[in-house]
Amino acid sequence: MEIYLDHNATSPPSDEHLVHLQKVLKGSYGNPSSLHAKGRKAQSLIYSTQKALAQSLGFLPQEVIFLSGGTEANNTVILGLKPQYPISSAIEHPCILKPLESLKRPINYINPTLLGIVTCEDLKSAITPETDFITLMIANNETGAIQEAKLFGDFLHKARWEDPSLVPQGLTQDHLRSLHFHVDAIQAYGKIPFTEWTSLGYDSVSLSIHKIGGVQGIGALLLRKKTSGNQILNPLLYGGPQQRNRRPGTENLLGIASFSLIHEELQKDSWWQQISQLREYRDHLWSFLEPHVHMFSPQKECLPNTLYFACKGGEDLILEMDMSQIYATAGSACSSGVQLESHVLKAMGIPKEISKHAIRLSLGLDFEEHQLKRLEKFLWGKLQKIIF
Ligand SMILES: Cc1ncc(COP(=O)(O)O)c(C=O)c1O
């Protein structure tokens, strides 16, 4: 019996999702740019999905751009705006860090606390009169730690538009209005209720659906027109007039249909009941593991599915799990067979001797009690703290 515990990397679509997807596609297949009925039907699927996403996140439908995934969404906002004096958390996904580095500008990296959380206060005090861009993820893909992005977004919104006394010393309201605050919500979308992480202070948000059972190869960038200030987004690609020239090319209708179905699911209580159940399993495992490992995931301020820890012989344990059809992932990225140190754990101050043994378990909605029991039985007696 397989146990797939790598949902933060990608989460397979359910059979039900695939059946629904086929139905939606059959009814709406056409080139959305074509003026005939089939094209109009396809265009209407795109518009209704934009509208639904915009409504949940406090944006306008025309501010939703579909593209090939989270990587493209993050690259688009960074390479499209080309900030001069960016601030970034040190624990962002490489698809934020690498495009930023490619600009060859001075980047102010903000480190997290020992719990892996970048705080609102640290972001606030890092802003200088030059700052034109700030980027922070909602939840970290390795540790699952929920960042103080909403707190910062709400502060920004209030200071920009409601209460000038909140503007930090040495800065102006106009400056706060003109800087761009981007959030990467790729791990949060569908795992944390919208009200807990959305904010009117966000100027852009990137989303992807393959972490929660949608298809791969589709993402969305929500980009606020009005508050992205003086900055103009230059598209990465040039071509047809699709999506108001911001992302040319025939739209990925299969991906958008999947997005629309997933987003519909997120409106139902039943989805969030399953998420609560998942959190119970995850919390149970957290308590089971914690005494025997170096636990990196916070107990509370964390995604409902993520456990990240290191134990003695962690690299070998991953292989042993693989042979027993328990699919987890190592904390460090593997490049050409060489394990790289996790930049997230490094920023949290975890020494390499520990972080090289990191294991991430990320559970999905298909996780069941009998799998929990099997997993605990398998891990029992195998976990030991690292002493060096
Ligand atoms: C936080 C975060 N941002 C961005 C991405 C990239 O998203 P995509 O795989 O859709 O390109 C990922 C994927 O792991 C992620 O976890």
The ligand as an SDF file (V2000), in Angstrom:
LIG
                    3D

 16 16  0  0  0  0  0  0  0  0999 V2000
    6.1790   28.5880   -2.5040 C   0  0  0  0  0  0  0  0  0  0  0  0
    6.2860   28.1690   -3.9310 C   0  0  0  0  0  0  0  0  0  0  0  0
    6.4060   29.1120   -4.8810 N   0  0  0  0  0  0  0  0  0  0  0  0
    6.5030   28.7850   -6.1820 C   0  0  0  0  0  0  0  0  0  0  0  0
    6.4810   27.4660   -6.6010 C   0  0  0  0  0  0  0  0  0  0  0  0
    6.5660   27.1480   -8.0650 C   0  0  0  0  0  0  0  0  0  0  0  0
    5.2800   26.8050   -8.5460 O   0  0  0  0  0  0  0  0  0  0  0  0
    5.0810   25.9680   -9.8880 P   0  0  0  0  0  0  0  0  0  0  0  0
    5.5290   24.5730   -9.5790 O   0  0  0  0  0  0  0  0  0  0  0  0
    3.6160   26.0610  -10.1790 O   0  0  0  0  0  0  0  0  0  0  0  0
    5.9160   26.6030  -10.9300 O   0  0  0  0  0  0  0  0  0  0  0  0
    6.3880   26.4510   -5.6410 C   0  0  0  0  0  0  0  0  0  0  0  0
    6.4500   25.0360   -6.0410 C   0  0  0  0  0  0  0  0  0  0  0  0
    6.9330   24.2040   -5.3170 O   0  0  0  0  0  0  0  0  0  0  0  0
    6.2790   26.8110   -4.2740 C   0  0  0  0  0  0  0  0  0  0  0  0
    6.1770   25.8940   -3.3280 O   0  0  0  0  0  0  0  0  0  0  0  0
  1  2  1  0
  2  3  1  0
  2 15  2  0
  3  4  2  0
  4  5  1  0
  5  6  1  0
  5 12  2  0
  6  7  1  0
  7  8  1  0
  8  9  2  0
  8 10  1  0
  8 11  1  0
 12 13  1  0
 12 15  1  0
 13 14  2  0
 15 16  1  0
M  END
$$$$
